[in-house]
Amino acid sequence: MPAIGAAIREMRRRRQLSTRELAVRSGIAHSTISLLERDRMSPSVDTLQAILEAMGSTLTGFFSELGEAAPSSPFYRGGDLPEIGRTTSISYRMVGINHPGRKLLMLRETYQPGADTGEAFSHKAQEAGIVTAGRVEVSVGERTRILEPGDAYYFDSETPHRFRNPGPEPAELISAITPPTY
């Protein structure tokens, strides 16, 4: 994955801002910006958003530009898929994180026993997936179904939805979301 810090530093330099000027504009400590730019610290979403807004950019624009600059391969080893969830509850391993102009979010999701996405939520997208192991309870609107290996779903993500593993063993599914929300 491309270094976020180098991209922040380059954006700051193109705007002819010192780290101290950026700190004042963003409300983020000078020392934090310095650590981020040297990739010694990973920014929270809120921190990154504040820094980008202070330079007249957005998260979407930043990652879009970052993805275009990064070399990409059409192939990904299972162990190289970046984790964007939590392995202790719900693991989301992402396919193609560095693909330029990515228009699809493809995930290998693993739900530990009892793991739950929580309160039903919605967003502007469409989702589809196939359960490959274990059991996953999927709720979409007022409908709930327990899916087993080979079972699948496809729905409009603007309908509130929720995922839960009701079983005693980890459950796994392969999913796709478009447009990508991560």
C-alpha positions as CSV (number, residue, x, y, z in Angstrom):
1,M,0.0,0.0,0.0
2,P,1.4,3.4,-0.8
3,A,2.7,5.5,2.0
4,I,0.1,8.0,3.2
5,G,2.7,10.2,4.9
6,A,4.6,10.9,1.7
7,A,1.4,11.8,-0.1
8,I,0.5,14.2,2.7
9,R,3.9,15.8,2.6
10,E,3.8,16.2,-1.1
11,M,0.4,17.8,-1.0
12,R,1.6,20.2,1.7
13,R,4.7,21.1,-0.3
14,R,2.6,21.7,-3.5
15,R,0.5,24.1,-1.4
16,Q,3.7,25.8,-0.1
17,L,2.7,25.2,3.5
18,S,5.1,24.5,6.4
19,T,4.2,21.8,8.9
20,R,3.5,24.6,11.4
21,E,1.1,26.4,9.1
22,L,-0.7,23.2,8.4
23,A,-0.9,22.5,12.1
24,V,-2.6,25.9,12.7
25,R,-5.0,25.5,9.8
26,S,-6.0,21.9,10.7
27,G,-5.9,22.0,14.5
28,I,-3.6,19.0,14.5
29,A,-0.4,19.2,16.5
30,H,2.8,20.0,14.5
31,S,4.5,16.9,16.0
32,T,1.6,14.7,14.9
33,I,1.9,16.0,11.3
34,S,5.6,15.4,11.3
35,L,5.1,11.8,12.5
36,L,2.4,11.2,9.9
37,E,4.5,12.5,7.1
38,R,7.4,10.2,8.0
39,D,5.0,7.2,8.3
40,R,5.9,6.8,11.9
41,M,2.2,7.0,12.8
42,S,-1.0,6.2,11.1
43,P,-3.7,8.9,11.1
44,S,-7.2,8.3,12.4
45,V,-9.9,9.1,9.8
46,D,-10.8,12.3,11.7
47,T,-7.1,13.5,11.8
48,L,-6.6,12.8,8.1
49,Q,-9.8,14.5,7.2
50,A,-8.9,17.6,9.2
51,I,-5.4,17.8,7.5
52,L,-6.9,17.3,4.0
53,E,-9.7,19.9,4.6
54,A,-7.0,22.4,5.7
55,M,-5.3,21.8,2.3
56,G,-8.6,22.1,0.3
57,S,-8.9,18.3,-0.4
58,T,-11.2,15.5,0.6
59,L,-10.7,11.9,1.7
60,T,-12.2,10.7,-1.6
61,G,-10.0,12.9,-3.7
62,F,-6.9,12.1,-1.6
63,F,-7.3,8.3,-1.9
64,S,-8.3,8.5,-5.5
65,E,-5.1,10.4,-6.4
66,L,-3.1,8.1,-4.1
67,G,-4.4,5.0,-5.8
68,E,-3.6,6.4,-9.3
69,A,0.0,7.0,-8.3
70,A,0.5,3.6,-6.8
71,P,1.7,0.6,-8.9
72,S,-0.9,-2.1,-9.0
73,S,-1.0,-5.8,-9.8
74,P,-4.1,-7.7,-10.9
75,F,-3.1,-10.6,-8.5
76,Y,-3.2,-10.8,-4.7
77,R,-2.0,-13.5,-2.4
78,G,-4.4,-14.3,0.4
79,G,-1.9,-13.3,3.1
80,D,-1.3,-10.0,1.4
81,L,-4.9,-8.8,1.6
82,P,-4.9,-5.8,3.9
83,E,-7.1,-6.0,7.0
84,I,-9.6,-3.2,7.3
85,G,-11.6,-4.7,10.1
86,R,-10.8,-6.4,13.4
87,T,-9.6,-10.0,13.4
88,T,-11.0,-10.5,17.0
89,S,-14.6,-9.9,15.8
90,I,-15.2,-9.2,12.1
91,S,-12.3,-9.4,9.8
92,Y,-12.5,-7.6,6.4
93,R,-9.7,-8.5,4.0
94,M,-9.8,-6.2,1.0
95,V,-9.0,-7.2,-2.6
96,G,-7.5,-4.5,-4.9
97,I,-6.9,-1.7,-2.3
98,N,-4.3,-0.2,-4.6
99,H,-6.1,-0.6,-7.9
100,P,-6.3,2.7,-9.6
101,G,-9.9,4.0,-10.2
102,R,-11.4,1.1,-8.2
103,K,-15.2,1.0,-8.6
104,L,-15.8,-2.2,-6.6
105,L,-15.1,-3.2,-3.0
106,M,-14.4,-6.9,-2.8
107,L,-14.0,-8.4,0.6
108,R,-13.2,-11.7,2.3
109,E,-15.2,-11.3,5.5
110,T,-14.7,-13.6,8.6
111,Y,-17.2,-13.3,11.5
112,Q,-16.1,-14.8,14.8
113,P,-18.8,-16.7,16.8
114,G,-21.3,-14.1,18.1
115,A,-19.8,-11.3,16.0
116,D,-22.4,-8.7,14.9
117,T,-22.2,-5.5,12.8
118,G,-24.5,-4.0,15.4
119,E,-27.5,-1.7,14.8
120,A,-28.8,-1.9,11.2
121,F,-27.2,0.7,9.0
122,S,-27.6,1.9,5.4
123,H,-25.5,3.7,2.8
124,K,-25.7,4.4,-1.0
125,A,-24.5,1.2,-2.7
126,Q,-25.5,-2.3,-3.7
127,E,-24.1,-5.4,-2.0
128,A,-23.8,-9.0,-2.9
129,G,-22.1,-12.0,-1.2
130,I,-21.8,-15.7,-0.9
131,V,-21.3,-17.6,2.3
132,T,-18.3,-20.0,2.1
133,A,-18.1,-21.3,5.6
134,G,-20.2,-21.3,8.8
135,R,-23.5,-19.5,9.1
136,V,-24.3,-15.8,8.8
137,E,-27.6,-14.2,9.8
138,V,-28.4,-11.4,7.3
139,S,-31.1,-8.9,8.0
140,V,-32.3,-6.5,5.3
141,G,-35.1,-4.2,6.2
142,E,-37.8,-6.4,8.0
143,R,-36.4,-9.7,6.5
144,T,-33.9,-11.9,8.2
145,R,-32.4,-15.2,7.0
146,I,-29.6,-17.5,8.2
147,L,-27.4,-18.3,5.2
148,E,-25.1,-21.3,5.0
149,P,-22.3,-22.2,2.7
150,G,-23.3,-21.7,-0.9
151,D,-26.2,-19.4,0.0
152,A,-26.0,-15.8,-1.3
153,Y,-27.5,-12.3,-1.0
154,Y,-27.9,-9.2,-3.1
155,F,-29.6,-6.0,-1.9
156,D,-29.8,-2.3,-2.2
157,S,-27.6,-1.0,0.7
158,E,-29.9,2.0,1.3
159,T,-32.2,-0.5,3.0
160,P,-31.0,-0.9,6.6
161,H,-29.0,-4.1,7.0
162,R,-27.1,-6.1,9.6
163,F,-24.8,-9.2,9.7
164,R,-24.3,-11.6,12.6
165,N,-22.7,-14.9,13.2
166,P,-25.2,-17.0,15.3
167,G,-23.1,-20.1,15.2
168,P,-20.3,-21.6,17.4
169,E,-17.7,-21.5,14.6
170,P,-16.2,-18.7,12.5
171,A,-18.3,-17.8,9.4
172,E,-16.8,-16.6,6.2
173,L,-18.2,-14.9,3.1
174,I,-17.0,-13.3,0.0
175,S,-18.7,-10.0,-0.7
176,A,-18.8,-7.1,-3.2
177,I,-20.0,-3.5,-2.8
178,T,-20.4,-0.9,-5.5
179,P,-19.6,1.8,-5.4
180,P,-16.8,1.1,-2.9
181,T,-17.4,2.5,0.6
182,Y,-13.8,1.9,1.8
